[in-house]
């Protein structure tokens, strides 16, 4: 039986307040856990309910499926849960391509965007303070391990853009320039807006390049793309010109 | 108070079996409901817990928030729920661009792909019989109303591809041709594979053009893109060459 104190600590990590207090977060499922074990992120402790996972050869405790269910944040608990140490963000490299998120609220969207940054070689993701926490269990789950390969900083986005207003700052707007016809640079900041409200005015005033993803549907009715799919298309456009021809 | 028989009917619609029996499905939330009301999809009945929605001027019943919670499939029930009639799929236009799904299981992924088809003017989406049902409440939710603008057919995917093997059939594979360097046609079939297993062999044998989305991340570790974000990038590539220059 897992001691109550440990159950209490682990379940407390579903809340940002306690994650920050303990500087710990949880990751569940074999794929995500092994990706993090193979990364620079440090393991605090591993809980497994399937003895075969002891082969991972890490500091672990074999517990019952019932106990794993107790500490899991998922509806369908997996047979492996890792408690990892949060890392301090590194200095942001403003010479590279940076994705900046203005109040992204959905954990699945943030997780997908982290995975996209990883795929497209975007090293730095900066998030406004109201953006969902990247150590939220659902975000960690959606990143499929790429959390360890993207440097994520939470900061005052207005200040950050003000300090970097001399470099290209891109935003997508319905009335922006057709992204397919625009020469895009290898570096700069791409701002993506909130799911419901887009980029807020206090942020959009810093964008010095306005882009649009053309719509091909017949009807005016198609209103918008989901922020994660829009990020996919935009990053693909930024990178496609630098592919070896 | 909503009669028990109505509650029973509506809650039964969370199951595919009963949706098919009654040829009805539910949509929740003002955005999705109004998009469907404005479409060719026929309303069966509307339930509202907020009197202001009576302005929609449709055949409706004002019920308590408590009753709406009883019939809602969502954790946070909205103040409007519509029961709509399922439509029969139209004939597939094999002269246009078609997206074909091989066993997509996640409702959020299917909903996002339907929304992408709508955005990029893809009129026909064909789904293998094991693909999640497009009338699943979570799918309907994720489509944000675009369900009414894409013709979705469930069929034997092997048969469909066999019958159409004379037209270009595209699939994405790790070892495919760089999609950025390939001239892509205005029509054809784009096959997207299952979240965990990709395109199965019995389906991939029909693909006569193998594409790859280049990866820019430094490490070999980034394994794959989510199927919805991959679909976004692929559809963007198919359409970008036909944008007015």
Interface residues (C-beta under 8 A of the other chain):
Chain A: X35 X38 X108 X112 X115 X116 X118 X119 X120 X121 X144 X145 X146 X149 X178 X180 X181 X213 X214 X215 X216 X217 X218 X219 X221 X222 X223 X225 X226 X228 X229 X230 X231 X232 X233 X236 X237 X239 X240 X242 X243 X245
Chain B: X35 X38 X108 X112 X115 X116 X118 X119 X120 X121 X144 X145 X146 X149 X178 X180 X181 X213 X214 X215 X216 X217 X218 X219 X221 X222 X223 X224 X225 X226 X228 X229 X230 X231 X232 X233 X236 X237 X239 X240 X242 X243 X245
